[in-house]
Amino acid sequence: MKTTAALALILLLTLAGCDRTDPVYNSRFLAFGTINDVSIVGVTHKDAEAAVAALEEDFAAMHKAWHAWNPGPLARTNRLLEEGVRFPAPPSVLSLVKLSKELASRSDQLFNPAIGRLIALWGFHRDRITCDHLPEKAEIEALVKAHPTMDDIEIDGIYLQSRNPAVQLDFGAIGKGYGIDLAIEHLKELGIRNAIVNSGGDLRAIGSRGGHPWRIAIRSPSGSGTLGFINVAGDESVFTSGDYERNCLWQGKLYHHIIDPRTGYPARGTRSVTVIHDNAAEADAAATALFVAGPDQWHRIARQMGIRYVLLVDENNIVHMNPAMQRRVELIDRKQPAKISPPLVDNAPPSPGT
């Protein structure tokens, strides 16, 4: 009897533990080729666990649908775009094409998902990047001359057609952000109001961490260490593009995966860009566009894309940021050289999380 009573007590305590509301539930899983961390506040352990399991399934499906080179909806879309035929687009691809066309236009095509052939030519489409050789100059010049852009894709309802056979879509600079947006919306549908979804350092946070802002670290341009911190609360995304993410060395020179569509070569002049925005997909695309724009053009492109907070580190490790970002970021090195630009927007609202 004592044993039975003890077992019953253990079972009761276990069930109670599953139903308790945890201060913060943390979990992680692999998707989009990186570690994804999810933190959820204010729900039971059981509900948080179920929510993360649902997100993991979502991310696996999105990764398969948006992979440009493995068999799937996007690979099929690219084949039909090359053939120039009119075809019904898979729903999972059509929504990204529409959004990408808009963002590419607002970025002066510096964000350009149509240059998948250039990405593959450099070998940056592979899981493991090696610089055993560089692309031939003539091959690069031929693709740049072909000038594939999102404007080459015509949308007619659910149908797509390309005027340019050089177009090959690669959603590497927007897919992760779009996926995070969908993940946050899924969490909201499940009644979760305080959470953060972090995919390899790029994230969107909603609500707060027990009444306190989420404290976000900005990675140093070296790829290790921390440049500074940002507090976010309410609903904001923080995305960073850097030359440390996917790169290789060839004869002592670094070649990274952020290709300048205008030259066909990795963009120069920038080491990293961090943006804060209320939409993860737009933040993702903007971080890439501003990296390509560089120290001289980032301000103009940011205004066109409606981005209010930007921090750019140039090749000389000088920080460039607008006044609104300066008020929000806490740099580790207080002596860090910085250039403060004119405001990106007039009469900017108070910064969240401060």
C-alpha positions as CSV (number, residue, x, y, z in Angstrom):
1,M,0.0,0.0,0.0
2,K,2.8,2.4,0.9
3,T,4.5,1.7,-2.5
4,T,1.2,2.3,-4.3
5,A,0.6,5.5,-2.5
6,A,4.2,6.6,-3.1
7,L,3.8,5.9,-6.9
8,A,0.5,7.8,-6.9
9,L,2.1,10.8,-5.3
10,I,5.0,10.7,-7.8
11,L,2.6,10.5,-10.7
12,L,0.5,13.4,-9.2
13,L,3.6,15.6,-8.8
14,T,4.8,14.7,-12.4
15,L,1.4,15.7,-13.9
16,A,1.4,18.9,-11.8
17,G,4.8,19.7,-13.1
18,C,3.6,19.3,-16.7
19,D,0.8,21.7,-16.2
20,R,2.6,24.4,-14.3
21,T,3.3,27.7,-15.9
22,D,7.1,28.0,-16.3
23,P,8.8,31.5,-16.1
24,V,10.7,30.7,-19.4
25,Y,10.6,27.5,-21.5
26,N,13.7,27.1,-23.7
27,S,14.2,24.7,-26.6
28,R,16.2,24.3,-29.7
29,F,16.2,22.3,-33.0
30,L,18.0,22.3,-36.3
31,A,16.5,23.8,-39.4
32,F,17.5,26.0,-42.3
33,G,21.0,24.7,-41.8
34,T,21.4,26.3,-38.4
35,I,20.4,26.1,-34.7
36,N,17.0,27.5,-33.9
37,D,16.3,28.6,-30.3
38,V,12.8,29.2,-29.1
39,S,11.9,30.8,-25.7
40,I,8.3,30.9,-24.5
41,V,7.0,32.7,-21.4
42,G,3.8,32.4,-19.5
43,V,2.4,29.0,-20.6
44,T,2.6,25.6,-19.1
45,H,5.5,23.3,-19.9
46,K,3.2,21.0,-21.8
47,D,1.8,23.7,-24.0
48,A,5.2,25.2,-24.7
49,E,6.6,21.8,-25.6
50,A,3.7,21.2,-28.0
51,A,4.2,24.6,-29.6
52,V,7.9,24.0,-30.2
53,A,7.1,20.6,-31.8
54,A,4.7,22.4,-34.1
55,L,7.3,25.0,-35.1
56,E,9.9,22.3,-35.8
57,E,7.5,20.6,-38.2
58,D,6.8,24.0,-39.8
59,F,10.5,24.8,-40.3
60,A,11.2,21.4,-41.8
61,A,8.4,21.8,-44.3
62,M,9.6,25.4,-45.2
63,H,13.2,24.3,-45.6
64,K,12.1,21.6,-48.1
65,A,9.8,23.9,-50.0
66,W,12.3,26.7,-50.4
67,H,15.5,24.8,-51.1
68,A,16.7,26.1,-54.5
69,W,18.8,23.0,-55.4
70,N,17.2,20.0,-53.8
71,P,14.1,18.5,-55.4
72,G,11.0,20.4,-54.3
73,P,8.6,23.3,-55.1
74,L,11.3,25.9,-55.6
75,A,13.6,23.7,-57.7
76,R,10.6,23.0,-59.9
77,T,9.7,26.6,-60.1
78,N,13.3,27.5,-61.2
79,R,13.2,24.9,-63.9
80,L,10.0,26.3,-65.3
81,L,11.2,29.9,-65.0
82,E,14.3,29.0,-67.1
83,E,12.0,27.4,-69.8
84,G,10.0,30.6,-70.0
85,V,6.6,28.8,-69.8
86,R,3.6,30.1,-68.0
87,F,2.8,27.9,-65.0
88,P,0.8,27.8,-61.8
89,A,3.2,28.5,-58.9
90,P,3.2,26.5,-55.7
91,P,1.5,28.5,-53.0
92,S,4.6,28.2,-50.7
93,V,6.7,29.8,-53.4
94,L,4.2,32.4,-54.8
95,S,3.9,34.4,-51.6
96,L,7.7,34.7,-51.4
97,V,8.0,35.7,-55.0
98,K,5.4,38.5,-54.5
99,L,7.1,39.8,-51.4
100,S,10.6,39.5,-52.9
101,K,9.6,41.5,-56.0
102,E,8.4,44.4,-53.8
103,L,11.5,44.4,-51.6
104,A,13.8,44.1,-54.5
105,S,12.3,47.1,-56.1
106,R,12.5,49.2,-52.9
107,S,16.2,48.2,-52.5
108,D,17.2,49.2,-56.1
109,Q,17.7,45.4,-56.7
110,L,20.5,45.2,-54.2
111,F,18.4,42.6,-52.5
112,N,18.0,40.3,-55.5
113,P,16.8,36.7,-55.0
114,A,17.0,36.1,-58.8
115,I,20.8,35.7,-58.8
116,G,20.7,32.0,-57.8
117,R,23.0,31.1,-60.7
118,L,25.7,33.5,-59.4
119,I,25.3,32.0,-55.9
120,A,25.8,28.5,-57.3
121,L,28.7,29.6,-59.5
122,W,30.6,30.7,-56.4
123,G,29.7,27.4,-54.6
124,F,27.8,29.2,-51.8
125,H,24.8,27.0,-52.3
126,R,26.6,24.0,-50.8
127,D,26.3,23.0,-47.2
128,R,30.1,22.9,-46.9
129,I,31.9,25.9,-48.6
130,T,35.4,25.4,-50.0
131,C,37.5,27.8,-52.1
132,D,39.4,25.1,-54.1
133,H,39.0,27.4,-57.1
134,L,37.3,30.7,-58.0
135,P,34.7,31.2,-60.8
136,E,36.1,32.2,-64.2
137,K,35.8,36.0,-64.7
138,A,34.1,35.4,-68.1
139,E,31.4,33.3,-66.4
140,I,30.7,36.0,-63.8
141,E,30.6,38.7,-66.4
142,A,28.2,36.7,-68.6
143,L,25.7,36.3,-65.7
144,V,26.0,40.0,-64.7
145,K,25.4,41.0,-68.3
146,A,22.3,38.7,-68.4
147,H,21.0,40.9,-65.5
148,P,18.5,38.6,-63.8
149,T,16.1,40.5,-61.5
150,M,12.8,40.0,-59.8
151,D,11.3,42.3,-62.4
152,D,11.9,39.6,-65.0
153,I,9.2,37.5,-63.3
154,E,5.6,38.2,-64.4
155,I,2.8,37.4,-61.9
156,D,-0.7,36.8,-63.2
157,G,-2.9,35.6,-60.4
158,I,-1.4,32.3,-59.4
159,Y,0.7,32.0,-62.6
160,L,4.4,32.9,-63.0
161,Q,6.5,33.4,-66.1
162,S,10.0,34.6,-66.6
163,R,11.3,36.8,-69.5
164,N,14.9,36.0,-68.6
165,P,16.3,32.4,-68.7
166,A,19.1,33.5,-66.4
167,V,16.7,33.9,-63.5
168,Q,17.2,31.4,-60.7
169,L,15.5,32.1,-57.4
170,D,17.4,31.7,-54.1
171,F,15.5,32.8,-51.0
172,G,18.6,32.6,-48.8
173,A,18.3,36.3,-47.9
174,I,14.6,36.3,-47.0
175,G,13.4,32.7,-46.4
176,K,14.6,32.5,-42.8
177,G,12.9,35.8,-42.0
178,Y,9.7,34.8,-43.7
179,G,9.8,31.5,-41.8
180,I,10.3,33.3,-38.5
181,D,7.3,35.5,-39.2
182,L,5.1,32.4,-39.9
183,A,6.4,30.8,-36.7
184,I,5.5,33.9,-34.6
185,E,2.0,33.9,-36.2
186,H,1.6,30.2,-35.4
187,L,2.6,30.9,-31.7
188,K,0.0,33.7,-31.6
189,E,-2.6,31.4,-32.9
190,L,-1.8,29.0,-30.1
191,G,-2.4,31.8,-27.5
192,I,1.3,32.6,-26.9
193,R,2.0,36.3,-26.4
194,N,5.5,36.3,-25.0
195,A,8.2,34.5,-27.0
196,I,11.3,34.7,-29.1
197,V,12.3,32.7,-32.2
198,N,16.0,32.9,-32.9
199,S,17.4,31.3,-36.0
200,G,21.2,31.4,-36.0
201,G,21.2,34.8,-34.4
202,D,18.4,36.3,-36.5
203,L,15.2,36.7,-34.5
204,R,11.8,38.1,-33.8
205,A,10.5,38.7,-30.3
206,I,7.0,39.3,-29.1
207,G,5.9,40.5,-25.7
208,S,8.5,40.5,-23.0
209,R,10.5,38.2,-20.7
210,G,8.4,38.3,-17.5
211,G,7.8,42.0,-17.8
212,H,11.4,42.8,-18.9
213,P,12.6,43.5,-22.4
214,W,14.4,40.7,-24.3
215,R,18.1,41.5,-24.3
216,I,19.6,40.8,-27.6
217,A,23.4,40.4,-28.3
218,I,24.8,41.7,-31.6
219,R,27.6,39.5,-32.8
220,S,31.0,41.1,-33.5
221,P,32.0,41.4,-37.1
222,S,34.8,39.0,-36.4
223,G,32.1,36.3,-36.0
224,S,33.0,35.7,-32.3
225,G,32.3,37.9,-29.3
226,T,29.7,40.6,-28.9
227,L,29.7,44.0,-30.4
228,G,26.8,45.3,-28.2
229,F,23.3,44.7,-26.9
230,I,19.8,45.8,-27.8
231,N,16.6,45.6,-25.7
232,V,13.4,44.7,-27.6
233,A,9.9,44.5,-26.4
234,G,6.4,44.4,-28.0
235,D,7.0,42.9,-31.5
236,E,10.4,43.5,-33.2
237,S,12.9,41.6,-35.3
238,V,16.7,41.9,-35.2
239,F,18.6,40.6,-38.2
240,T,22.3,40.7,-39.0
241,S,24.2,40.0,-42.2
242,G,27.9,39.6,-42.0
243,D,30.9,38.4,-44.0
244,Y,31.7,35.9,-41.2
245,E,28.6,33.8,-41.8
246,R,29.5,31.7,-45.0
247,N,32.9,32.3,-46.5
248,C,36.2,30.8,-47.5
249,L,39.8,31.9,-48.0
250,W,41.5,31.9,-51.4
251,Q,45.2,32.9,-51.6
252,G,44.8,34.9,-48.3
253,K,41.7,36.8,-49.4
254,L,38.2,36.3,-47.8
255,Y,35.3,35.6,-50.2
256,H,31.9,35.6,-48.6
257,H,28.4,34.7,-49.7
258,I,26.8,38.1,-50.0
259,I,27.1,38.8,-53.7
260,D,26.7,42.2,-55.2
261,P,24.4,41.8,-58.2
262,R,26.0,44.7,-59.9
263,T,29.5,43.1,-60.0
264,G,28.9,39.4,-59.5
265,Y,31.5,39.4,-56.8
266,P,31.2,39.4,-53.0
267,A,30.2,42.8,-51.8
268,R,33.0,45.0,-50.5
269,G,33.3,47.8,-48.0
270,T,31.0,46.2,-45.3
271,R,31.7,43.7,-42.5
272,S,28.2,43.5,-41.0
273,V,24.8,45.1,-40.9
274,T,22.2,44.9,-38.1
275,V,18.7,46.1,-38.5
276,I,15.7,46.3,-36.3
277,H,12.2,46.1,-37.9
278,D,8.7,45.0,-37.1
279,N,8.7,42.3,-39.8
280,A,11.4,39.6,-39.9
281,A,11.2,39.0,-43.7
282,E,11.7,42.6,-44.4
283,A,14.5,42.8,-41.8
284,D,16.2,39.8,-43.4
285,A,16.1,41.3,-46.9
286,A,17.1,44.8,-45.7
287,A,20.2,43.5,-43.9
288,T,21.4,42.0,-47.2
289,A,20.6,45.0,-49.2
290,L,22.3,47.4,-46.8
291,F,25.4,45.2,-46.7
292,V,25.6,45.5,-50.5
293,A,24.9,49.2,-50.4
294,G,27.8,49.7,-48.1
295,P,28.9,52.8,-46.1
296,D,28.1,55.3,-48.8
297,Q,24.6,54.2,-49.9
298,W,23.0,52.4,-46.9
299,H,21.2,55.4,-45.6
300,R,19.4,56.0,-48.9
301,I,18.4,52.4,-49.3
302,A,17.3,52.1,-45.7
303,R,14.9,55.1,-46.2
304,Q,13.5,53.5,-49.4
305,M,12.9,50.2,-47.6
306,G,11.3,51.9,-44.6
307,I,13.9,50.7,-42.1
308,R,14.2,52.8,-38.9
309,Y,17.2,51.3,-37.1
310,V,20.5,50.4,-38.8
311,L,24.0,49.7,-37.5
312,L,26.7,49.0,-40.2
313,V,30.3,48.1,-39.5
314,D,32.6,49.0,-42.5
315,E,35.8,47.3,-43.6
316,N,37.8,49.6,-41.3
317,N,35.7,48.5,-38.3
318,I,34.0,52.0,-38.1
319,V,30.4,51.8,-36.9
320,H,27.8,53.7,-38.9
321,M,24.3,54.2,-37.5
322,N,21.3,56.5,-37.4
323,P,20.4,58.5,-34.3
324,A,17.5,56.2,-33.4
325,M,19.7,53.2,-33.4
326,Q,22.4,55.0,-31.5
327,R,19.9,55.5,-28.7
328,R,19.0,51.8,-28.6
329,V,22.3,50.1,-28.9
330,E,24.7,49.5,-26.0
331,L,28.2,49.0,-27.5
332,I,30.6,46.9,-25.5
333,D,33.5,49.2,-26.4
334,R,32.5,52.7,-25.5
335,K,35.5,54.0,-27.5
336,Q,34.3,52.3,-30.7
337,P,34.7,54.7,-33.6
338,A,31.2,55.7,-34.9
339,K,29.7,57.9,-37.5
340,I,26.1,59.0,-36.8
341,S,24.0,59.7,-39.9
342,P,21.1,62.0,-40.3
343,P,17.7,60.6,-39.1
344,L,16.1,57.9,-41.2
345,V,12.6,59.1,-40.4
346,D,11.2,62.4,-39.2
347,N,9.6,62.4,-35.7
348,A,10.6,58.8,-34.9
349,P,8.4,57.3,-32.1
350,P,10.0,56.4,-28.7
351,S,12.2,53.3,-28.8
352,P,10.5,50.1,-27.5
353,G,12.2,48.2,-24.7
354,T,13.8,51.3,-23.2
